[in-house]
């Protein structure tokens, strides 16, 4: 079952991406197949996930930061960020006339370590596994 990634992160769940093992480009979407660890009030769980980036406008895929020895940085989600202020993100792709979206698209930014994606909407689907969540530390 897909969940709204922005709402999930704003609700207090933290997610780490330990590795991306496949990226599917289904224009205009991107799908990241990744190993993730979710931290919530109910505990921690390591599992495979698919991160759906709907109507991706810009992205930069880079390898993980080699200076991080243990763990992985948490996913960052932004409704407001300097990368979202670029006016070229509002041009309609494939239109040589320089036509812009009217009304302007509401874009969001997702940062996963050194990788970022600017898209209209982000969803995540956790792949079920048999592991029980580790109890939350007090």
Buried (B, 14 or more C-beta within 10 A) or exposed (E): EEBEBBEBBEEEBEBBBEEBEEBEEEEEBBBBBBBBBBBBEEEBBBBBBBBBBBBBBBBEEEEBEEEEEEEBBBBEBBEEBEBBEEEEBBBEEEEEEEEBEEEEBEBBBBBBBBBBBBBBBBBBBBEEEEEEBEEEEE
